[in-house]
């Protein structure tokens, strides 16, 4: 995150907010499962298996499998990177979110959730570097660890503000999640349409941004 240019930090923060927004919608729709936070779903899977609660275990396992499939799709779309890689990934994410919104409008909530999972997994390839995630966008555990590590470095005489980019990223996700929860309460899955618009705007912005 600290190595990103200012415009890239803005993009990362907006994408974290988008992820928080969509994950909040999914969490409320499914009553406690996630469309982007797979650590939580993994814990739910393990607890359900231990309790022989097979239906929740099957749902959690399905979400995990979809997320891996989405990550595969995102990596293939991103390819080897390049100036247009991010716009390609974001266009695919926009299409998946639009499909989820349409499915929700038709009353096909399970399909909407599945497409939301794929979209969130794809988003993680926006900052793909050498085939690996460069910036955590849909999960914040590593980001919180980096905040703590930066604070420790500051206590040892390092940069006292090194934690700020990571804190801003976390605030972006939390802010998006709050807005998502409020929007779901007012609109249900129709609240996906603002997410579609934001994703489309970011895809266009990255496409039009001069290379280099």
FIMARVO-370271 format. One record per atom (N, C-alpha, C): x, y, z; residue in three letters. Coordinates in steps of 0.02 Angstrom, whole numbers, padded with zeros to 5 digits, always signed. Each point is the difference from the previous one (the first is absolute). Layout:
<atoms>
XYZALA...
</atoms>
This chain:
<atoms>
+00041-00060+00000UNK-00041+00060+00000UNK+00043+00063+00000UNK+00053+00001+00039UNK+00043+00059+00004UNK+00038+00012-00064UNK+00009-00053-00041UNK+00037+00007-00062UNK-00044+00026-00057UNK-00064+00006+00012UNK-00046+00022-00053UNK+00004+00076-00010UNK-00013+00021-00061UNK-00006+00072-00014UNK-00064+00025+00033UNK-00004+00066+00012UNK-00061+00028+00033UNK-00065-00020-00035UNK-00001+00002-00067UNK-00061-00018-00035UNK-00017-00074+00010UNK+00051-00042+00005UNK-00012-00071+00012UNK-00026-00012+00070UNK+00022+00040+00048UNK-00025-00006+00068UNK-00074+00018+00003UNK-00019+00051-00038UNK-00070+00019-00003UNK-00041-00057-00030UNK+00025-00030-00054UNK-00034-00056-00031UNK-00007-00058+00049UNK+00054-00016+00036UNK-00002-00055+00048UNK-00052+00014+00055UNK-00002+00061+00025UNK-00047+00017+00053UNK-00072-00005-00025UNK-00013+00024-00060UNK-00068-00005-00028UNK-00020-00073-00012UNK+00048-00041-00020UNK-00015-00071-00010UNK-00012-00035+00066UNK+00037+00019+00052UNK-00013-00028+00066UNK-00069+00019+00024UNK-00020+00063-00013UNK-00067+00022+00019UNK-00053-00039-00039UNK+00013-00012-00064UNK-00046-00040-00041UNK-00006-00071+00028UNK+00056-00029+00020UNK-00001-00067+00028UNK-00038-00002+00066UNK+00011+00050+00043UNK-00037+00003+00062UNK-00075+00006-00012UNK-00018+00041-00048UNK-00070+00012-00017UNK-00033-00066-00022UNK+00032-00034-00048UNK-00029-00061-00027UNK+00000-00056+00052UNK+00052-00004+00039UNK+00003-00053+00051UNK-00054+00011+00052UNK-00014+00063+00017UNK-00053+00014+00047UNK-00068-00022-00027UNK-00012+00012-00064UNK-00062-00023-00031UNK-00005-00077+00004UNK+00055-00033-00017UNK-00001-00073+00001UNK-00009-00027+00070UNK+00033+00030+00048UNK-00005-00022+00070UNK-00072+00004+00025UNK-00034+00055-00015UNK-00069+00009+00023UNK-00047-00045-00039UNK+00013-00010-00064UNK-00043-00043-00040UNK+00004-00073+00023UNK+00060-00022+00019UNK+00009-00071+00019UNK-00002-00011+00076UNK-00008+00053+00038UNK-00008-00008+00072UNK+00062-00025+00035UNK+00059+00024-00021UNK+00061-00016+00038UNK+00056-00031-00040UNK-00008-00008-00065UNK+00054-00023-00043UNK+00023+00058-00044UNK+00057-00008-00031UNK+00032+00056-00035UNK+00008-00015-00075UNK+00004+00054-00039UNK+00015-00009-00071UNK+00073+00019-00016UNK+00036+00028+00048UNK+00071+00016-00012UNK+00046-00023+00056UNK-00025-00004+00062UNK+00042-00017+00057UNK+00001-00076+00009UNK+00046-00033-00034UNK+00000-00073-00002UNK+00030-00031+00063UNK+00037+00038+00039UNK+00023-00027+00065UNK-00060-00014+00045UNK-00048+00047+00000UNK-00060-00010+00039UNK-00040-00060-00025UNK-00005-00008-00065UNK-00037-00057-00027UNK+00036-00066+00015UNK+00068+00002+00001UNK+00037-00060+00016UNK-00013-00021+00073UNK-00002+00049+00045UNK-00015-00016+00070UNK-00071-00027+00006UNK-00047+00030-00037UNK-00069-00024+00001UNK-00005-00071-00026UNK+00038-00015-00053UNK+00002-00068-00027UNK+00025-00049+00053UNK+00056+00017+00032UNK+00029-00046+00050UNK-00047-00011+00059UNK-00031+00054+00025UNK-00045-00006+00057UNK-00062-00041-00019UNK-00025+00010-00060UNK-00059-00038-00023UNK+00016-00074-00008UNK+00059-00015-00026UNK+00020-00069-00007UNK+00007-00034+00068UNK+00029+00037+00048UNK+00009-00028+00067UNK-00067-00015+00034UNK-00050+00040-00018UNK-00066-00009+00030UNK-00047-00042-00044UNK+00028-00028-00053UNK-00039-00040-00048UNK-00061+00038-00026UNK+00011+00065-00010UNK-00053+00043-00027UNK+00014+00007-00074UNK-00027-00046-00039UNK+00023-00010-00068UNK-00022+00055-00049UNK-00058+00028+00009UNK-00023+00050-00048UNK+00043+00064+00003UNK+00011+00030+00060UNK+00045+00057+00003UNK+00071-00017-00024UNK+00022-00061+00015UNK+00067-00021-00023UNK+00003-00001-00076UNK-00053-00026-00031UNK-00002-00003-00073UNK-00002+00068-00032UNK-00038+00046+00030UNK-00003+00069-00026UNK+00068+00033+00005UNK+00032-00006+00058UNK+00066+00030+00010UNK+00051-00029-00049UNK-00003-00066-00009UNK+00047-00032-00047UNK-00012+00024-00071UNK-00064+00009-00018UNK-00015+00026-00067UNK+00026+00070-00010UNK-00007+00042+00050UNK+00026+00068-00005UNK+00076+00001-00008UNK+00033-00043+00037UNK+00073-00005-00005UNK+00021-00023-00070UNK-00035-00049-00026UNK+00017-00025-00067UNK-00011+00054-00053UNK-00055+00037+00006UNK-00013+00054-00047UNK+00053+00055+00004UNK+00023+00014+00060UNK+00051+00052+00008UNK+00065-00020-00034UNK+00019-00063+00008UNK+00061-00025-00034UNK-00009+00004-00075UNK-00059-00017-00025UNK-00014+00005-00071UNK+00005+00072-00024UNK-00026+00046+00040UNK+00005+00070-00017UNK+00071+00026+00000UNK+00039-00023+00048UNK+00071+00019+00001UNK+00037-00025-00061UNK-00017-00061-00021UNK+00028-00027-00062UNK-00019+00043-00060UNK-00064+00017-00004UNK-00024+00042-00055UNK+00036+00068+00000UNK+00005+00030+00059UNK+00033+00066+00004UNK+00072-00003-00023UNK+00036-00052+00021UNK+00070-00006-00020UNK+00007-00010-00075UNK-00046-00039-00029UNK+00003-00010-00073UNK-00015+00064-00037UNK-00048+00038+00024UNK-00018+00063-00032UNK+00057+00051+00006UNK+00031+00001+00059UNK+00056+00047+00011UNK+00059-00017-00044UNK+00010-00065-00012UNK+00056-00021-00041UNK+00067+00018+00031UNK+00044+00025-00040UNK+00067+00017+00024UNK+00004+00073+00023UNK-00058+00031+00008UNK+00000+00070+00021UNK-00001+00047-00059UNK+00032+00056+00007UNK+00000+00049-00054UNK-00048+00057+00015UNK+00003+00052-00040UNK-00039+00061+00014UNK-00075-00009-00002UNK-00025-00051-00037UNK-00072-00009-00006UNK-00026-00058+00043UNK+00044-00031+00037UNK-00020-00058+00040UNK-00055+00018+00051UNK+00008+00056+00034UNK-00048+00019+00052UNK-00068+00014-00029UNK-00003+00033-00056UNK-00065+00015-00029UNK-00035-00064-00022UNK+00038-00048-00026UNK-00030-00064-00019UNK-00031-00035+00060UNK+00037-00002+00054UNK-00025-00033+00061UNK-00062+00035+00025UNK+00001+00067+00000UNK-00056+00038+00026UNK-00061-00006-00045UNK+00010-00007-00065UNK-00057-00010-00045UNK-00033-00067+00013UNK+00040-00051+00013UNK-00029-00066+00017UNK-00037+00005+00066UNK+00030+00034+00049UNK-00034+00008+00064UNK-00067+00036-00008UNK+00001+00052-00041UNK-00062+00037-00013UNK-00053-00044-00030UNK+00019-00041-00049UNK-00047-00046-00031UNK-00030-00049+00050UNK+00042-00026+00044UNK-00024-00048+00050UNK-00047+00034+00050UNK+00016+00060+00021UNK-00044+00036+00046UNK-00066+00018-00033UNK+00003+00019-00064UNK-00062+00015-00037UNK-00043-00062-00006UNK+00032-00057-00012UNK-00037-00063-00003UNK-00032-00016+00067UNK+00037+00013+00055UNK-00027-00011+00066UNK-00060+00045+00014UNK+00004+00062-00021UNK-00055+00047+00010UNK-00062-00023-00039UNK+00011-00022-00062UNK-00056-00024-00040UNK-00031-00063+00031UNK+00043-00045+00024UNK-00025-00061+00032UNK-00041+00016+00062UNK+00025+00049+00039UNK-00037+00021+00059UNK-00068+00029-00019UNK-00003+00038-00054UNK-00063+00030-00022UNK-00049-00053-00022UNK+00024-00057-00025UNK-00043-00054-00023UNK-00018-00049+00056UNK+00025+00014+00060UNK-00016-00043+00056UNK+00046-00060+00006UNK+00054-00002-00039UNK+00047-00056+00002UNK+00058+00017+00047UNK-00015+00003+00064UNK+00050+00021+00049UNK+00062-00045+00002UNK-00007-00067-00004UNK+00060-00042+00000UNK+00047+00016-00057UNK-00028+00011-00060UNK+00042+00018-00057UNK+00033+00067+00011UNK-00038+00048+00028UNK+00029+00065+00015UNK+00059-00006+00047UNK-00007-00040+00052UNK+00054-00009+00048UNK+00060-00032-00034UNK-00011-00050-00042UNK+00055-00034-00034UNK+00039+00049-00044UNK-00035+00043-00035UNK+00033+00049-00042UNK+00037+00053+00041UNK-00027+00017+00058UNK+00034+00046+00045UNK+00067-00029+00024UNK-00001-00064+00017UNK+00062-00034+00022UNK+00052+00002-00056UNK-00021-00017-00060UNK+00047+00001-00057UNK+00028+00070-00011UNK-00043+00051+00006UNK+00022+00069-00011UNK+00052+00020+00052UNK-00011-00017+00063UNK+00047+00018+00052UNK+00067-00036-00008UNK-00003-00062-00022UNK+00062-00036-00012UNK+00039+00030-00058UNK-00036+00018-00053UNK+00032+00031-00058UNK+00034+00065+00020UNK-00032+00039+00043UNK+00027+00066+00019UNK+00071-00005+00027UNK+00017-00055+00032UNK+00066-00007+00030UNK+00056-00002-00051UNK-00017-00006-00063UNK+00051-00001-00053UNK+00014+00069-00029UNK-00033+00052+00026UNK+00013+00067-00026UNK+00072+00020+00011UNK+00028-00017+00058UNK+00070+00017+00015UNK+00044-00062+00000UNK-00013-00045-00047UNK+00039-00061-00005UNK+00072+00016-00019UNK+00047-00031+00036UNK+00072+00009-00013UNK+00034-00067-00003UNK+00028-00016-00057UNK+00035-00064-00008UNK-00045-00058+00019UNK-00063+00006-00018UNK-00047-00055+00013UNK-00027-00002+00071UNK+00017+00049+00042UNK-00023+00000+00069UNK-00033+00067+00017UNK-00044-00001+00050UNK-00036+00060+00020UNK+00049+00051+00029UNK+00000+00060-00029UNK+00045+00052+00024UNK-00029+00042+00056UNK-00066+00010-00001UNK-00035+00039+00051UNK-00062-00038+00020UNK-00010-00010+00065UNK-00060-00033+00025UNK-00059+00048-00005UNK-00049-00018-00040UNK-00057+00044-00011UNK-00064-00024+00033UNK-00010-00065+00004UNK-00063-00027+00026UNK+00007-00031+00069UNK+00060+00004+00029UNK+00011-00027+00067UNK+00053+00042+00033UNK-00005+00009+00066UNK+00041+00050+00033UNK+00046-00028+00054UNK+00003-00065+00009UNK+00043-00028+00052UNK+00073+00021-00011UNK+00025-00009-00061UNK+00069+00019-00014UNK+00011+00074+00006UNK-00051+00039-00018UNK+00006+00073+00006UNK+00006+00022+00072UNK-00040-00031+00045UNK+00004+00016+00071UNK+00067-00021+00029UNK+00026-00056-00024UNK+00067-00021+00022UNK+00052+00052-00020UNK-00006+00026-00061UNK+00048+00050-00023UNK-00006+00065+00039UNK-00061+00017+00022UNK-00007+00059+00042UNK+00039-00010+00065UNK-00008-00058+00030UNK+00037-00014+00062UNK+00075+00000-00010UNK+00022-00029-00056UNK+00072-00002-00014UNK+00027+00069-00012UNK-00038+00042-00034UNK+00022+00069-00013UNK+00004+00040+00065UNK-00047-00012+00045UNK+00002+00034+00065UNK+00061-00023+00040UNK+00016-00064-00004UNK+00059-00026+00035UNK+00063+00032-00028UNK+00003+00006-00067UNK+00058+00031-00031UNK+00006+00074+00021UNK-00057+00034+00008UNK+00001+00069+00022UNK+00027+00006+00070UNK-00017-00047+00043UNK+00026+00001+00069UNK+00075-00011+00002UNK+00026-00032-00052UNK+00073-00012-00004UNK+00035+00057-00036UNK-00036+00054-00015UNK+00031+00058-00032UNK-00013+00006-00074UNK-00043-00042-00027UNK-00015+00003-00071UNK-00052+00053-00016UNK-00026-00002-00061UNK-00050+00048-00023UNK-00062-00004+00044UNK-00018+00055+00035UNK-00057-00004+00046UNK-00067-00003-00035UNK-00001+00014-00066UNK-00063+00000-00037UNK-00005-00056-00051UNK+00043-00049+00005UNK+00000-00054-00050UNK-00064-00041+00002UNK-00036+00003+00056UNK-00061-00040+00006UNK-00059+00030-00038UNK+00004+00063-00020UNK-00058+00035-00026UNK-00031-00031-00063UNK+00040-00021-00050UNK-00032-00030-00059UNK-00041-00062+00016UNK+00025-00040+00047UNK-00036-00061+00019UNK-00063+00017+00040UNK+00004+00051+00042UNK-00058+00021+00038UNK-00054+00027-00046UNK+00020+00039-00049UNK-00049+00027-00048UNK-00034-00057-00039UNK+00038-00051-00018UNK-00028-00057-00036UNK-00052-00034+00043UNK+00016-00011+00064UNK-00047-00032+00047UNK-00063+00043+00009UNK+00010+00065+00008UNK-00057+00045+00007UNK-00045-00002-00062UNK+00031-00006-00058UNK-00038-00006-00062UNK-00046-00060+00001UNK+00026-00058+00021UNK-00041-00060+00002UNK-00056+00007+00051UNK+00016+00026+00059UNK-00051+00008+00053UNK-00054+00050-00022UNK+00022+00055-00030UNK-00049+00049-00024UNK-00046-00029-00052UNK+00028-00038-00047UNK-00041-00032-00051UNK-00049-00049+00030UNK+00022-00037+00051UNK-00043-00050+00032UNK-00058+00034+00036UNK+00013+00056+00033UNK-00054+00037+00033UNK-00052+00024-00050UNK+00024+00029-00055UNK-00046+00024-00052UNK-00038-00058-00031UNK+00034-00057-00008UNK-00033-00059-00028UNK-00056-00025+00045UNK+00012-00002+00065UNK-00051-00023+00047UNK-00060+00046-00001UNK+00012+00065-00001UNK-00056+00048-00003UNK-00038-00007-00065UNK+00036-00010-00055UNK-00032-00006-00065UNK-00041-00065-00005UNK+00026-00054+00028UNK-00037-00063-00001UNK-00065+00007+00039UNK+00004+00035+00057UNK-00061+00010+00038UNK-00053+00038-00037UNK+00021+00043-00046UNK-00047+00041-00038UNK-00021-00032-00065UNK+00045-00039-00031UNK-00013-00024-00069UNK+00007-00074-00010UNK+00026-00036+00049UNK+00013-00071-00012UNK+00056-00008-00051UNK-00004-00051-00041UNK+00052-00013-00050UNK+00001+00051-00056UNK-00051+00042-00005UNK+00002+00054-00048UNK+00056+00049+00016UNK+00026-00004+00062UNK+00057+00041+00020UNK+00064-00019-00037UNK-00003-00053-00040UNK+00058-00018-00041UNK+00012+00050-00056UNK-00052+00035-00022UNK+00009+00044-00057UNK+00050+00057+00012UNK+00001+00031+00059UNK+00053+00049+00013UNK+00070-00031-00005UNK+00007-00062+00022UNK+00064-00034-00006UNK+00019-00010-00073UNK-00049-00016-00041UNK+00013-00007-00073UNK+00025+00066-00029UNK-00033+00054+00019UNK+00019+00066-00026UNK+00071+00019+00021UNK+00017-00012+00063UNK+00068+00016+00023UNK+00052-00043-00035UNK-00014-00064-00006UNK+00047-00044-00035UNK+00010+00021-00072UNK-00055+00018-00034UNK+00004+00022-00069UNK+00040+00064-00006UNK-00010+00046+00047UNK+00036+00064-00001UNK+00075-00012+00010UNK+00018-00045+00044UNK+00070-00015+00012UNK+00031-00036-00061UNK-00039-00043-00032UNK+00025-00033-00060UNK+00014+00052-00055UNK-00046+00048-00007UNK+00010+00051-00051UNK+00059+00045+00017UNK+00007+00017+00064UNK+00055+00044+00021UNK+00067-00033-00012UNK+00006-00064+00015UNK+00064-00035-00011UNK+00013-00010-00074UNK-00053-00007-00039UNK+00008-00008-00072UNK+00025+00064-00032UNK-00026+00056+00022UNK+00016+00065-00030UNK+00064+00030+00027UNK+00023-00026+00056UNK+00061+00028+00030UNK+00059-00013-00046UNK+00041+00050-00014UNK+00057-00009-00045UNK+00047-00055+00025UNK+00024-00041-00044UNK+00048-00052+00018UNK+00064+00030+00025UNK+00032-00036+00049UNK+00064+00022+00026UNK-00008+00051+00052UNK
</atoms>
